[in-house]
Amino acid sequence: MLSKLLKYEFKDTARTIPLLYLVGLIFAGLVLFSVKLLHIQWFQFTTSVVLMLLGIAVSIITFVIIVMRFYKNLYSNEGYLMFTLPVKPGLLLASKSIAAFFWMILSYCFTAGAFLVSLYGFGVTGELALAMDEIKSLGAEKMIYLFIPAIVLATLYLLGQIYFAVTVANTPALHSMGIAAAFLVFIATNIILQIVEAIFTVFIPFSIEIGFEKINASLTSKNMFGFILETVKGSEPTGIVIGLGGYVFEIVMVCVLFYVTSRMMKNKVSLK
Amino acid sequence: MSRIIEISSLDKKYGSRKVLDNISLTLENGTIVGLLGPNGCGKTTLIKTIAGLIKDYKGKVLIEGSEPGEYSKSIISYLPEKTYLSENYKAREALDFFEDFYADFDRKKALEMLTQFKLDPDQKIKSMSKGMQEKVQLTLVMSRKAKIYLLDEPLGGLDPASRKAMLDIILNNYSEDAVVLLSTHLINDVERIFDRVIMIGDSKILIDDTVDNIRENNGKSVVELFEEVFKC
């Protein structure tokens, strides 16, 4: 059943989202065309600016579409169909999450691509290459790969919080507040989670230590609080300590948020 | 006939307002049951509870012996009073959707019904009138060979001619061993198809009897009895 749900989820979301990419690709083409063939500076600059803005807009619009899709498909009139399908509510959530995750990651890639092409249009690719060489000379190019799991985790974490908030808002206790309940629950959940995550990041003795001299990273049982204290005291740090407790907390919370949302969809949600 | 829906001591509140108060009833297969009452009396809430869309109720609701869930949803064909199809779908895509998710969906029958209603399978739902959308939904629901049909105000947005056609569709397409629970406040049009009627008012069941008994014991038609029970 998950494959069938995914089929319709992708089919429905694909009606709008790829159009954004098409517009972006047209502008990327215009930027490349103006750099290679046209050589009109104002046109090159304008298309580069538009492409950069489109890159940002694509990620934001994709995000908005995904959130609206979740609400509309499950908790508005369409929910009367979705919640009467002979499938486990957890599968409904899984299909929405997988499709949303795919589109969000694709939008990040598009944004990154749009930025690179825009920078090319601005004529700053030389500086970019120099910066990359600098990073490589420090032996830090592999550090870039650390961003990938961080982005994946952050995306899942955000989706988990949004789906949780929208679902809580559709339990009978909050029906009277309407859509405002989803915003309030999201803000409250986000603030609480950020506080706890900050505590975990700073105090849990599980960190990554990055040396300054020759950039290298290693896991350590130091906590970030000690590093902050030393820095405040004015001692010269030989590297930076970044607490990983927050990431562990995020991984756990992603599981908790999706599990609780799935349980609520099964046992608590009542459609208005 | 066997009991397919069993409800006992069902209570449901919206805030402090009680909508269903100690409702107990059983429905057997092979019957068409009218759920009658004025607007806001709890008909939709009762149907949504059976369909598994409302979970915060007290009491017991059993569908073929188990609580509303994945299994009950596979044997219930539910028509809500709202348009629940994605506006971006064409009627044909809605048929694809039902065919994918319901093993008992008969596509050939659905296409025949669309033709009968003079509906174009390639027309988008959002470009259809409310009445046309209702006909597409009824087509989808009645093209399943379900054990339970829950039809919530299926005649609400239709003109009299369409109402008659809709009732004929229901009569001609429901499985003989199924139960049909049809809620309406437009009784004049539907009395002829009911085997049994349940009248709800003030969140309670006021009358639950067969149409034959009502006529025999009260000497009145269902319409006349309804008007007497819900006299303003």
Chai-1 contact restraints between the chains, C-beta under 6 A:
chainA,res_idxA,chainB,res_idxB,connection_type,confidence,min_distance_angstrom,max_distance_angstrom,comment,restraint_id
A,K4,B,D100,contact,1.0,0.0,6.0,A-B,restraint_1
A,R15,B,N88,contact,1.0,0.0,6.0,A-B,restraint_2
A,N77,B,K82,contact,1.0,0.0,6.0,A-B,restraint_3
A,N77,B,T83,contact,1.0,0.0,6.0,A-B,restraint_4
A,N77,B,Y84,contact,1.0,0.0,6.0,A-B,restraint_5
A,E78,B,Y84,contact,1.0,0.0,6.0,A-B,restraint_6
A,E78,B,S86,contact,1.0,0.0,6.0,A-B,restraint_7
A,Y80,B,P80,contact,1.0,0.0,6.0,A-B,restraint_8
A,Y80,B,K82,contact,1.0,0.0,6.0,A-B,restraint_9
A,Y80,B,Y84,contact,1.0,0.0,6.0,A-B,restraint_10
A,L81,B,Y84,contact,1.0,0.0,6.0,A-B,restraint_11
A,F83,B,L53,contact,1.0,0.0,6.0,A-B,restraint_12
A,T84,B,A51,contact,1.0,0.0,6.0,A-B,restraint_13
A,T84,B,K73,contact,1.0,0.0,6.0,A-B,restraint_14
A,T84,B,Y78,contact,1.0,0.0,6.0,A-B,restraint_15
A,L85,B,F101,contact,1.0,0.0,6.0,A-B,restraint_16
A,P86,B,E70,contact,1.0,0.0,6.0,A-B,restraint_17
A,P86,B,K73,contact,1.0,0.0,6.0,A-B,restraint_18
A,P86,B,S74,contact,1.0,0.0,6.0,A-B,restraint_19
A,K88,B,E70,contact,1.0,0.0,6.0,A-B,restraint_20
A,P172,B,D56,contact,1.0,0.0,6.0,A-B,restraint_21
A,N267,B,K55,contact,1.0,0.0,6.0,A-B,restraint_22
A,S270,B,I54,contact,1.0,0.0,6.0,A-B,restraint_23
A,S270,B,K55,contact,1.0,0.0,6.0,A-B,restraint_24
A,S270,B,D56,contact,1.0,0.0,6.0,A-B,restraint_25
A,L271,B,L53,contact,1.0,0.0,6.0,A-B,restraint_26
